[in-house]
Amino acid sequence: QVLLVESGGGLVQPGGSLRLSCAASGFTFRMKTMRWYRQAPGQERELVATISSNGGTTTYPDSMQGRFTISRDNAKNTVYLQMNSLKPEDTAVYYCNVRFRINEEYWGQGTQVTVSS
């Protein structure tokens, strides 16, 4: 079955960096677009970054441009999210996501990122 396992979250000071990882299994990873989302307390889940199956195309919402970088290693079935210049408002649970068709998508359990001094 499809399994997504995020890791790398934690507590970081404002201005710091974190690298999140998402290990995928149960599907042909190299053929799928992957996404990172986040959800802060009391807020809706929002898209953070998208990467194409071969890693050649990455997209970000305007609010994420310049600080976050998504990448992938298809040999390791892993997608990454490098986050720099973190701000308190980046505090959230971060999830990776894969979508197969309308109404069929999978999520990991999430990894908590807390940005605080």
Summary of the structure (lengths in Angstrom):
residues: 117
radius of gyration: 13.5
end to end distance: 39.8
largest distance: 41.4
contacts: 336
relative contact order: 0.31
helix: 8%
strand: 52%
